[in-house]
Every structure is written in structure tokens, then in C-alpha cells.
Amino acid sequence: MDDHITDALSRPALLRLDEHTTCVRFETMKVASALTAVRHLLDRGTITPGDTLVDSSSGIYAHALALACHRHGLRCHIVASTTVDTTLRLQLEVLGATVEPMPSTPSLKLDQNRRVARVREILRDNPRHHWMRQYHDETHYLGYRPIATLLRAELATAPLTLVGGVGTGASTGALARYLRETDPDTALVGVQPFDSVTFGSEHVCDPEIIIAGIGSSIPFANVDHTLYDTLHWVGFDAALTGSIALLRDHAVFAGLSAGAAYLAARWERRSQPDRHVVFLAPDTGHRYVDAAYSRHQDAQPLNRLRPHQIEDLDDMSLPWSRMPWNRAPAPPAAVSGPAAACA
């Protein structure tokens, strides 16, 4: 029996969709990383009960950090993205977190930069607060070791290909790193939105980009680009098709990043039939009901979609592009900041 809801939320459901495809389905994936990071900081004496933890979030990390703080008697302050909806905001407030919403903006790039700037202002005025640095600190990798152990125990006989949204790197990157300790042949396939600097798609605009959390307009220091073998860039329309298919065919109600990962996973399974493909569904679809699921009739037949195969970042295009990354280092903008804006 668990002592706190965070224990249950840290464990994913493993769903075998077919003989060679498994969905790792979470209600709130980042609970695993936030809870372990907070425990690590408490054990080291970096923070103590009663301290205030601060971070910026577009959604599921805010919920995860608020839950971890609730468990360990810590205060929590969230600088919230415009994508944080009323349902989540009310949960955070009841859990005891203070939520500081950013002004509405049509640009998620501007929203993300504003949030990080506001966190720095808070730290300047409250030097005893602790910034969790979900975008920068590899401490957030630690919580994924038990999940890697679970995957290896359940799927021990097959070479694995792991597919999922890149985000801060703390989910896919961490899982690949831990899985490769026992199986160096584990392949890692990252999923990105367009208009993200992390893997060089900032020059391609997606007019409906709302795939919050898996891309970035600023450099993320805890993304290890050299872990990734292949990248898929998936636009809103293609991700919507993947999400609707995942729900219709397998009854898995998940967010747009899960739909994008499902799309990529199906392609990788087709390309490498001798491997078992595992993809991440990091959250439920509730916050995408109005913006995405209400448009389910717009979803295309899944089999009509194919990625645009590219060898150079300049050649990528909507709605879906795929490129071998071959564990290469970060592109310049992912280290130094945005090099160009999309037209």
C-alpha cells in the first residue's frame, strides 16, 4: 500500500498495443522526476521542510512539483504558462501552491522567456527560495531509473527502441541512459514540435503549436543531444491524428505529445521490425479537450501520414519530418539561444 499519491503516480501502466509495441502510460509523468529530485535535495540538506521551491511550468511539472512539496512539507511557487488551465490551477492552489500566471500572449516563445525571467526576479527578491531548474539540472534524471528497471524486467528479451517527447531531456534521455547500462543497443528516438531550438526546428513555424512541454524557445541545459539516434518533428495536425488514433484504436486518452510519439513509434516499428518499440504517454488528454479533441473529425486517416525523410535541418517541413541524429552534439541555437525566428 502506498503512503502518498505520488508513489502511485510515479509508476506507469505498461500497455502492450501489439506484439512489438508498448505504451508507457502515465497520469502525470513528471511526478517521478520531481519527487526523486526533491528527496535528493532533502537528503543532501540543500533544502529543508518549510522551504519554498520555485519553478516555471507549462503544466505537468507544476502538478508534479506541487505534489512533491505537499508530501514533504515544502512550499511551492509556480510561474505558470498561459497553457495552464483552470482545472490544473485550482488543483495547484488546493495543494497549497501559489500560482503566478503570466500575461496572455499569442507566442509560446515569449511566454517561456517571460516565465524564466520572472523566476530570476523572484530569486533575486527571495534568495532563500530554491529554484528547481527543471530545464537545467540533471537531478531530474534520477527518478527515471526505477522506470528503466521496470521496462527492462518486462521486455528483457527484445532489443528496445524508446520513443518520446524530448522536453527537458529528463524522461527520454534518462531512460535511455539507464537502459543502456545493461543494453547499449537501446535506440532512442526523440519527438519535437516545430519552432523549437532544441533540435534545430526554430525556422519552421507551426501556426497551431500547442504541444506544450516537449519543445523549447530557449536552450535546455539538461538535454544530452548525444543520446539520441533519430528525431521526429511533428506538427499539431499530425499529433492530433496520432492522439485520436491512440484513443480510438487502443482507448488510451493522452496528450498531444503522446499522439506525436505514437505516430513516430508506428513508423519506427515499421522501419525496424526486429525491435520492440516503447513510447511514452506522459499525461492524460484532459487539458487538450477544447483545443484538440473537440476537433477529432479533422483527424486524418493514420495510414495516410508519412514523415518527410531529411538529412539536413534546413530541409524539414510540416506536418512531419524525420532525420537520423546519430548521437550528434547540439545545434548552435540549442546552446547559445535562438539564432533565427521562423517566418
Number of C-alpha atoms within 10 A of each C-alpha: 5 7 8 12 12 19 14 14 18 24 20 20 14 17 14 13 13 10 8 17 20 22 24 21 22 21 20 21 25 27 28 29 26 29 24 20 23 23 16 17 15 14 11 10 10 11 19 15 12 12 16 19 22 25 24 27 24 22 23 21 21 29 24 23 32 29 25 27 26 17 15 15 13 21 21 27 26 26 23 24 24 20 21 19 15 10 10 16 21 13 14 22 14 10 17 17 26 18 18 15 16 17 11 12 11 8 10 20 15 12 20 21 13 17 24 18 12 17 18 15 12 17 14 11 9 11 10 12 18 18 18 19 19 25 22 16 17 19 19 27 25 20 24 26 19 15 20 18 16 15 18 18 10 11 14 12 9 14 17 25 22 25 32 31 29 27 24 26 27 26 27 26 28 25 24 27 21 21 22 16 10 11 15 12 13 21 20 26 30 27 29 30 35 32 25 26 29 32 29 24 27 25 20 20 18 19 10 10 16 17 24 20 19 19 25 28 22 20 23 22 17 21 26 20 21 13 23 24 18 19 23 30 31 31 27 24 20 23 28 29 25 29 29 28 22 21 14 11 10 13 10 20 22 23 26 33 32 32 30 33 30 29 30 30 27 18 16 19 17 13 10 11 10 12 18 22 29 27 27 26 30 23 21 19 21 15 20 18 12 9 11 23 21 10 12 14 9 13 18 16 11 15 8 6 15 15 20 16 15 14 11 11 16 11 13 23 22 18 19 25 22 24 20 16 21 14 14 14 15 17 15 15 20 24 15 11 14 19 12 12 15 12 7
